[in-house]
């Protein structure tokens, strides 16, 4: 029985952002791995993206952990999708809103892809 749930929390602050379909090997998509500081359960990522410069944030998590992502954008065309490990089918689509919180179903690398809808 699991009595302790770790919370992975990621706030993404962007002036302009861009995300598309899952293609980790795509050379046109910048990729960054999110590492939490020792003992921390959250990370804040701040940055700028212009035009169609997609960014993938990879986050290693385990089944049963909670992932929360909040997009604080200055451009209403900014969105993010979340893809679970090993699939190209998003478990969250950015047009559904700017906030995501869910208990994760599987172990592995979750991909948070930022994009700008044009």
C-alpha positions as CSV (number, residue, x, y, z in Angstrom):
1,X,0.0,0.0,0.0
2,X,1.4,3.4,-1.0
3,X,0.8,5.9,1.8
4,X,3.1,8.7,0.5
5,X,2.5,10.4,-2.8
6,X,5.2,12.5,-4.3
7,X,4.0,15.7,-6.0
8,X,5.7,16.8,-9.1
9,X,4.8,20.3,-9.8
10,X,6.0,22.3,-12.8
11,X,5.1,26.0,-13.5
12,X,6.0,27.1,-16.9
13,X,6.4,30.9,-17.4
14,X,6.8,32.0,-20.9
15,X,6.6,35.2,-22.9
16,X,6.0,33.3,-26.2
17,X,5.8,29.5,-26.4
18,X,5.4,26.7,-29.0
19,X,4.4,22.8,-28.9
20,X,3.3,20.2,-31.5
21,X,3.2,16.4,-31.9
22,X,5.5,14.1,-30.0
23,X,8.8,13.7,-31.9
24,X,11.6,13.7,-29.4
25,X,14.1,12.9,-32.1
26,X,12.9,15.9,-34.2
27,X,16.0,18.2,-34.5
28,X,13.6,21.2,-34.7
29,X,12.4,20.7,-31.2
30,X,14.6,21.9,-28.3
31,X,14.5,19.4,-25.4
32,X,15.3,20.0,-21.8
33,X,15.2,17.6,-18.9
34,X,13.6,18.9,-15.7
35,X,15.5,17.9,-12.6
36,X,14.2,18.7,-9.1
37,X,16.6,20.0,-6.5
38,X,17.3,17.4,-3.7
39,X,14.3,17.4,-1.5
40,X,12.2,19.6,-3.7
41,X,8.8,18.6,-5.2
42,X,8.5,21.4,-7.7
43,X,10.4,23.4,-10.3
44,X,9.7,26.7,-12.1
45,X,10.8,27.1,-15.6
46,X,11.1,30.6,-17.1
47,X,11.9,31.4,-20.7
48,X,11.0,32.8,-24.1
49,X,10.2,31.0,-27.3
50,X,9.7,32.7,-30.6
51,X,7.7,31.6,-33.6
52,X,7.6,27.9,-34.3
53,X,10.4,27.0,-31.9
54,X,8.8,24.1,-30.0
55,X,10.2,23.1,-26.6
56,X,9.9,19.7,-25.0
57,X,10.4,19.4,-21.2
58,X,11.0,15.8,-20.1
59,X,10.2,14.9,-16.5
60,X,10.8,11.4,-15.0
61,X,7.9,10.3,-12.8
62,X,6.4,7.2,-11.3
63,X,2.9,5.8,-11.4
64,X,0.9,7.3,-8.5
65,X,2.7,10.6,-8.4
66,X,0.8,13.8,-9.2
67,X,1.9,16.0,-12.0
68,X,0.7,19.7,-12.0
69,X,1.6,22.0,-14.8
70,X,0.5,25.7,-15.0
71,X,1.2,27.8,-18.0
72,X,1.5,31.5,-17.3
73,X,1.6,33.0,-20.7
74,X,1.8,36.5,-22.0
75,X,0.5,35.4,-25.3
76,X,-3.0,33.8,-25.5
77,X,-1.8,31.7,-28.4
78,X,0.6,29.7,-26.1
79,X,-0.4,26.1,-25.2
80,X,1.1,22.9,-23.9
81,X,0.3,19.2,-24.4
82,X,1.4,16.4,-22.1
83,X,2.3,13.0,-23.5
84,X,2.8,10.0,-21.3
85,X,5.8,7.6,-21.7
86,X,6.0,5.7,-25.0
87,X,3.1,7.2,-26.9
88,X,2.3,10.0,-29.3
89,X,-1.2,10.4,-27.9
90,X,-1.6,13.4,-25.6
91,X,-3.1,12.8,-22.2
92,X,-3.7,16.6,-22.0
93,X,-4.3,18.9,-25.0
94,X,-3.5,22.6,-24.5
95,X,-6.8,23.8,-25.9
96,X,-8.4,22.3,-22.8
97,X,-7.0,25.0,-20.6
98,X,-3.8,26.4,-19.1
99,X,-3.7,24.1,-16.0
100,X,-3.2,20.4,-15.6
101,X,-3.2,18.2,-12.5
102,X,-3.5,14.5,-12.6
103,X,-2.2,11.3,-10.8
104,X,0.1,9.6,-13.3
105,X,-0.8,6.2,-14.6
106,X,2.7,4.8,-15.4
107,X,6.4,5.1,-14.7
108,X,8.6,6.9,-17.2
109,X,9.4,10.1,-19.0
110,X,6.5,12.5,-19.4
111,X,6.8,15.1,-22.1
112,X,5.4,18.6,-21.7
113,X,5.5,20.2,-25.1
114,X,5.1,23.9,-25.4
115,X,3.8,25.5,-28.6
116,X,2.3,28.6,-30.1
117,X,-0.9,28.1,-32.0
118,X,-0.7,30.1,-35.2
